[in-house]
Amino acid sequence: VQLVESGGGLVQTGGSLRLECAASGSIFSPNNMGWYRQAPGKQRERVARILADGTINYADSVKGRFTISRDNAKNTADLQMNSLSDEDTAVYYCNLHWRCCGLDYEYWGQGTQVTVSS
């Protein structure tokens, strides 16, 4: 299984970016997809996730600004980020997870840098 992220970059405070994640390989369904981020000197944190049943969770820090979506047929998950601030600067990682036969399977993308600058 391979996850490839795209869409990161440099944006000004208050701006927007859209991250895209494409998963390929032997992917089990149903599965959950999410976005995590890690800022320098901090632990990786979950930003948003969308479960197989469509349930969506957001970190409190991004509620109302970020929107996660997925296309099950294409195995993609996007993260629309609006009203960005410098606190959103981090490497963003796509995550794919499923549980099968009593085991958890989890995969990560290589990460994409998001830098918010004033």
CYANA upper distance limits for C-alpha pairs under 8 A (distance plus 0.5 A):
  1 VAL  CA     23 ALA  CA      7.51
  1 VAL  CA     24 SER  CA      6.14
  1 VAL  CA     25 GLY  CA      4.90
  1 VAL  CA     26 SER  CA      6.37
  1 VAL  CA     27 ILE  CA      7.20
  1 VAL  CA    107 TYR  CA      7.75
  2 GLN  CA     23 ALA  CA      6.12
  2 GLN  CA     24 SER  CA      5.80
  2 GLN  CA     25 GLY  CA      6.81
  2 GLN  CA    107 TYR  CA      8.03
  2 GLN  CA    108 TRP  CA      8.29
  2 GLN  CA    109 GLY  CA      7.55
  3 LEU  CA     21 CYS  CA      7.04
  3 LEU  CA     22 ALA  CA      6.13
  3 LEU  CA     23 ALA  CA      4.98
  3 LEU  CA     24 SER  CA      7.07
  3 LEU  CA     94 CYS  CA      7.50
  3 LEU  CA     95 ASN  CA      8.28
  3 LEU  CA    107 TYR  CA      7.89
  3 LEU  CA    108 TRP  CA      6.77
  3 LEU  CA    109 GLY  CA      5.06
  3 LEU  CA    110 GLN  CA      8.00
  4 VAL  CA     21 CYS  CA      6.01
  4 VAL  CA     22 ALA  CA      5.82
  4 VAL  CA     23 ALA  CA      7.05
  4 VAL  CA     94 CYS  CA      8.32
  4 VAL  CA    109 GLY  CA      6.00
  4 VAL  CA    110 GLN  CA      7.39
  5 GLU  CA     19 LEU  CA      7.46
  5 GLU  CA     20 GLU  CA      6.03
  5 GLU  CA     21 CYS  CA      4.91
  5 GLU  CA     22 ALA  CA      7.09
  5 GLU  CA     93 TYR  CA      7.88
  5 GLU  CA     94 CYS  CA      7.17
  5 GLU  CA    109 GLY  CA      6.86
  5 GLU  CA    110 GLN  CA      7.69
  5 GLU  CA    111 GLY  CA      6.93
  5 GLU  CA    112 THR  CA      6.77
  6 SER  CA     19 LEU  CA      6.24
  6 SER  CA     20 GLU  CA      5.72
  6 SER  CA     21 CYS  CA      7.01
  6 SER  CA    112 THR  CA      6.97
  7 GLY  CA     17 LEU  CA      7.50
  7 GLY  CA     18 ARG  CA      6.28
  7 GLY  CA     19 LEU  CA      4.99
  7 GLY  CA     20 GLU  CA      6.57
  7 GLY  CA    112 THR  CA      7.94
  8 GLY  CA     17 LEU  CA      7.57
  8 GLY  CA     18 ARG  CA      7.95
  8 GLY  CA     19 LEU  CA      6.67
  8 GLY  CA    112 THR  CA      5.87
  8 GLY  CA    113 GLN  CA      5.84
  8 GLY  CA    114 VAL  CA      5.49
  8 GLY  CA    115 THR  CA      8.48
  9 GLY  CA     17 LEU  CA      8.48
  9 GLY  CA    112 THR  CA      8.36
  9 GLY  CA    113 GLN  CA      6.55
  9 GLY  CA    114 VAL  CA      5.51
  9 GLY  CA    115 THR  CA      6.61
 10 LEU  CA    114 VAL  CA      6.64
 10 LEU  CA    115 THR  CA      5.26
 10 LEU  CA    116 VAL  CA      6.43
 10 LEU  CA    117 SER  CA      7.77
 11 VAL  CA     15 GLY  CA      6.53
 11 VAL  CA     16 SER  CA      7.64
 11 VAL  CA     17 LEU  CA      8.00
 11 VAL  CA    114 VAL  CA      8.31
 11 VAL  CA    115 THR  CA      6.82
 11 VAL  CA    116 VAL  CA      5.53
 11 VAL  CA    117 SER  CA      6.79
 12 GLN  CA     84 LEU  CA      8.16
 12 GLN  CA     85 SER  CA      8.50
 12 GLN  CA    116 VAL  CA      5.93
 12 GLN  CA    117 SER  CA      5.39
 12 GLN  CA    118 SER  CA      5.88
 13 THR  CA     83 SER  CA      7.64
 13 THR  CA     84 LEU  CA      6.02
 13 THR  CA     85 SER  CA      5.51
 13 THR  CA     86 ASP  CA      7.12
 13 THR  CA    116 VAL  CA      6.28
 13 THR  CA    117 SER  CA      6.16
 13 THR  CA    118 SER  CA      5.68
 14 GLY  CA     82 ASN  CA      7.56
 14 GLY  CA     83 SER  CA      4.70
 14 GLY  CA     84 LEU  CA      5.31
 14 GLY  CA     85 SER  CA      6.67
 15 GLY  CA     82 ASN  CA      6.63
 15 GLY  CA     83 SER  CA      5.97
 15 GLY  CA     84 LEU  CA      5.99
 16 SER  CA     80 GLN  CA      7.99
 16 SER  CA     81 MET  CA      5.88
 16 SER  CA     82 ASN  CA      4.86
 16 SER  CA     83 SER  CA      6.71
 16 SER  CA     84 LEU  CA      6.72
 17 LEU  CA     80 GLN  CA      6.70
 17 LEU  CA     81 MET  CA      5.74
 17 LEU  CA     82 ASN  CA      7.23
 18 ARG  CA     78 ASP  CA      7.43
 18 ARG  CA     79 LEU  CA      6.11
 18 ARG  CA     80 GLN  CA      4.94
 18 ARG  CA     81 MET  CA      6.40
 19 LEU  CA     78 ASP  CA      5.99
 19 LEU  CA     79 LEU  CA      5.49
 19 LEU  CA     80 GLN  CA      6.92
 19 LEU  CA     81 MET  CA      8.39
 20 GLU  CA     76 THR  CA      7.73
 20 GLU  CA     77 ALA  CA      6.61
 20 GLU  CA     78 ASP  CA      4.92
 20 GLU  CA     79 LEU  CA      6.97
 21 CYS  CA     76 THR  CA      5.91
 21 CYS  CA     77 ALA  CA      5.68
 21 CYS  CA     78 ASP  CA      6.50
 21 CYS  CA     94 CYS  CA      6.75
 22 ALA  CA     74 LYS  CA      8.26
 22 ALA  CA     75 ASN  CA      6.64
 22 ALA  CA     76 THR  CA      5.03
 22 ALA  CA     77 ALA  CA      7.26
 23 ALA  CA     27 ILE  CA      8.49
 23 ALA  CA     75 ASN  CA      5.92
 23 ALA  CA     76 THR  CA      6.57
 24 SER  CA     75 ASN  CA      7.72
 28 PHE  CA     98 TRP  CA      7.37
 29 SER  CA     98 TRP  CA      7.91
 30 PRO  CA     52 ALA  CA      5.94
 30 PRO  CA     98 TRP  CA      7.36
 31 ASN  CA     51 LEU  CA      7.27
 31 ASN  CA     52 ALA  CA      5.67
 31 ASN  CA     96 LEU  CA      7.55
 31 ASN  CA     97 HIS  CA      6.19
 31 ASN  CA     98 TRP  CA      5.08
 31 ASN  CA     99 ARG  CA      8.06
 32 ASN  CA     49 ARG  CA      7.72
 32 ASN  CA     50 ILE  CA      6.45
 32 ASN  CA     51 LEU  CA      4.87
 32 ASN  CA     52 ALA  CA      5.70
 32 ASN  CA     96 LEU  CA      6.34
 32 ASN  CA     97 HIS  CA      5.64
 32 ASN  CA     98 TRP  CA      6.67
 33 MET  CA     49 ARG  CA      6.20
 33 MET  CA     50 ILE  CA      6.02
 33 MET  CA     51 LEU  CA      6.92
 33 MET  CA     52 ALA  CA      8.48
 33 MET  CA     70 ARG  CA      8.42
 33 MET  CA     77 ALA  CA      7.22
 33 MET  CA     94 CYS  CA      7.91
 33 MET  CA     95 ASN  CA      6.06
 33 MET  CA     96 LEU  CA      5.13
 33 MET  CA     97 HIS  CA      6.86
 34 GLY  CA     46 ARG  CA      8.09
 34 GLY  CA     47 VAL  CA      8.07
 34 GLY  CA     48 ALA  CA      6.06
 34 GLY  CA     49 ARG  CA      4.29
 34 GLY  CA     50 ILE  CA      6.50
 34 GLY  CA     77 ALA  CA      7.93
 34 GLY  CA     94 CYS  CA      6.37
 34 GLY  CA     95 ASN  CA      5.52
 34 GLY  CA     96 LEU  CA      7.09
 35 TRP  CA     46 ARG  CA      6.74
 35 TRP  CA     47 VAL  CA      6.02
 35 TRP  CA     48 ALA  CA      5.85
 35 TRP  CA     49 ARG  CA      6.65
 35 TRP  CA     79 LEU  CA      7.98
 35 TRP  CA     92 TYR  CA      7.24
 35 TRP  CA     93 TYR  CA      6.12
 35 TRP  CA     94 CYS  CA      5.19
 35 TRP  CA     95 ASN  CA      6.44
 36 TYR  CA     44 ARG  CA      7.08
 36 TYR  CA     45 GLU  CA      5.93
 36 TYR  CA     46 ARG  CA      4.73
 36 TYR  CA     47 VAL  CA      5.49
 36 TYR  CA     48 ALA  CA      7.48
 36 TYR  CA     92 TYR  CA      6.14
 36 TYR  CA     93 TYR  CA      5.57
 36 TYR  CA     94 CYS  CA      6.89
 36 TYR  CA     95 ASN  CA      7.76
 37 ARG  CA     44 ARG  CA      5.95
 37 ARG  CA     45 GLU  CA      6.00
 37 ARG  CA     46 ARG  CA      6.98
 37 ARG  CA     47 VAL  CA      7.11
 37 ARG  CA     90 ALA  CA      6.36
 37 ARG  CA     91 VAL  CA      5.91
 37 ARG  CA     92 TYR  CA      4.73
 37 ARG  CA     93 TYR  CA      6.33
 38 GLN  CA     42 LYS  CA      6.76
 38 GLN  CA     43 GLN  CA      6.45
 38 GLN  CA     44 ARG  CA      4.80
 38 GLN  CA     45 GLU  CA      6.85
 38 GLN  CA     90 ALA  CA      5.74
 38 GLN  CA     91 VAL  CA      5.82
 38 GLN  CA     92 TYR  CA      7.08
 39 ALA  CA     43 GLN  CA      7.78
 39 ALA  CA     44 ARG  CA      7.86
 39 ALA  CA     89 THR  CA      6.97
 39 ALA  CA     90 ALA  CA      4.71
 39 ALA  CA     91 VAL  CA      6.86
 40 PRO  CA     90 ALA  CA      7.57
 46 ARG  CA     58 TYR  CA      8.42
 46 ARG  CA     59 ALA  CA      7.19
 47 VAL  CA     58 TYR  CA      6.32
 47 VAL  CA     59 ALA  CA      5.63
 47 VAL  CA     62 VAL  CA      7.58
 48 ALA  CA     56 ILE  CA      7.72
 48 ALA  CA     57 ASN  CA      6.00
 48 ALA  CA     58 TYR  CA      4.87
 48 ALA  CA     59 ALA  CA      6.71
 48 ALA  CA     68 ILE  CA      7.08
 49 ARG  CA     56 ILE  CA      6.24
 49 ARG  CA     57 ASN  CA      5.92
 49 ARG  CA     58 TYR  CA      7.24
 49 ARG  CA     68 ILE  CA      7.56
 50 ILE  CA     54 GLY  CA      6.43
 50 ILE  CA     55 THR  CA      6.13
 50 ILE  CA     56 ILE  CA      4.98
 50 ILE  CA     57 ASN  CA      7.09
 50 ILE  CA     68 ILE  CA      7.58
 50 ILE  CA     69 SER  CA      7.76
 50 ILE  CA     70 ARG  CA      8.07
 51 LEU  CA     55 THR  CA      5.68
 51 LEU  CA     56 ILE  CA      6.91
 56 ILE  CA     68 ILE  CA      8.24
 58 TYR  CA     62 VAL  CA      7.09
 58 TYR  CA     63 LYS  CA      6.39
 59 ALA  CA     63 LYS  CA      6.90
 62 VAL  CA     66 PHE  CA      6.10
 65 ARG  CA     81 MET  CA      6.61
 65 ARG  CA     82 ASN  CA      5.61
 65 ARG  CA     83 SER  CA      6.65
 65 ARG  CA     84 LEU  CA      8.35
 66 PHE  CA     79 LEU  CA      7.23
 66 PHE  CA     80 GLN  CA      5.97
 66 PHE  CA     81 MET  CA      4.99
 66 PHE  CA     82 ASN  CA      6.53
 67 THR  CA     79 LEU  CA      6.16
 67 THR  CA     80 GLN  CA      5.54
 67 THR  CA     81 MET  CA      7.12
 68 ILE  CA     77 ALA  CA      7.56
 68 ILE  CA     78 ASP  CA      6.17
 68 ILE  CA     79 LEU  CA      5.05
 68 ILE  CA     80 GLN  CA      6.85
 69 SER  CA     77 ALA  CA      6.10
 69 SER  CA     78 ASP  CA      5.81
 69 SER  CA     79 LEU  CA      7.08
 70 ARG  CA     75 ASN  CA      7.82
 70 ARG  CA     76 THR  CA      5.99
 70 ARG  CA     77 ALA  CA      4.61
 70 ARG  CA     78 ASP  CA      6.64
 71 ASP  CA     75 ASN  CA      6.29
 71 ASP  CA     76 THR  CA      5.78
 71 ASP  CA     77 ALA  CA      6.93
 72 ASN  CA     76 THR  CA      7.23
 84 LEU  CA     88 ASP  CA      6.83
 84 LEU  CA    116 VAL  CA      7.25
 85 SER  CA     89 THR  CA      8.04
 85 SER  CA    116 VAL  CA      6.52
 85 SER  CA    117 SER  CA      8.15
 86 ASP  CA    115 THR  CA      7.84
 86 ASP  CA    116 VAL  CA      5.32
 86 ASP  CA    117 SER  CA      6.48
 86 ASP  CA    118 SER  CA      8.14
 87 GLU  CA    116 VAL  CA      8.29
 88 ASP  CA    114 VAL  CA      8.03
 88 ASP  CA    115 THR  CA      7.99
 88 ASP  CA    116 VAL  CA      7.25
 89 THR  CA    113 GLN  CA      8.30
 89 THR  CA    114 VAL  CA      5.89
 89 THR  CA    115 THR  CA      5.12
 89 THR  CA    116 VAL  CA      5.95
 90 ALA  CA    113 GLN  CA      6.58
 90 ALA  CA    114 VAL  CA      6.02
 90 ALA  CA    115 THR  CA      7.11
 91 VAL  CA    111 GLY  CA      6.32
 91 VAL  CA    112 THR  CA      5.88
 91 VAL  CA    113 GLN  CA      4.85
 91 VAL  CA    114 VAL  CA      6.48
 92 TYR  CA    111 GLY  CA      5.75
 92 TYR  CA    112 THR  CA      5.73
 92 TYR  CA    113 GLN  CA      6.69
 92 TYR  CA    114 VAL  CA      7.46
 93 TYR  CA    108 TRP  CA      7.13
 93 TYR  CA    109 GLY  CA      6.18
 93 TYR  CA    110 GLN  CA      7.20
 93 TYR  CA    111 GLY  CA      4.93
 93 TYR  CA    112 THR  CA      7.09
 94 CYS  CA    108 TRP  CA      6.25
 94 CYS  CA    109 GLY  CA      5.74
 94 CYS  CA    111 GLY  CA      7.52
 95 ASN  CA    106 GLU  CA      7.61
 95 ASN  CA    107 TYR  CA      6.22
 95 ASN  CA    108 TRP  CA      5.29
 95 ASN  CA    109 GLY  CA      7.14
 96 LEU  CA    106 GLU  CA      6.17
 96 LEU  CA    107 TYR  CA      5.66
 96 LEU  CA    108 TRP  CA      7.09
 97 HIS  CA    104 ASP  CA      7.69
 97 HIS  CA    105 TYR  CA      6.05
 97 HIS  CA    106 GLU  CA      4.94
 97 HIS  CA    107 TYR  CA      6.98
 98 TRP  CA    104 ASP  CA      6.44
 98 TRP  CA    105 TYR  CA      5.86
 98 TRP  CA    106 GLU  CA      7.22
 99 ARG  CA    103 LEU  CA      6.07
 99 ARG  CA    104 ASP  CA      4.96
 99 ARG  CA    105 TYR  CA      6.55
100 CYS  CA    104 ASP  CA      6.99
100 CYS  CA    105 TYR  CA      8.21
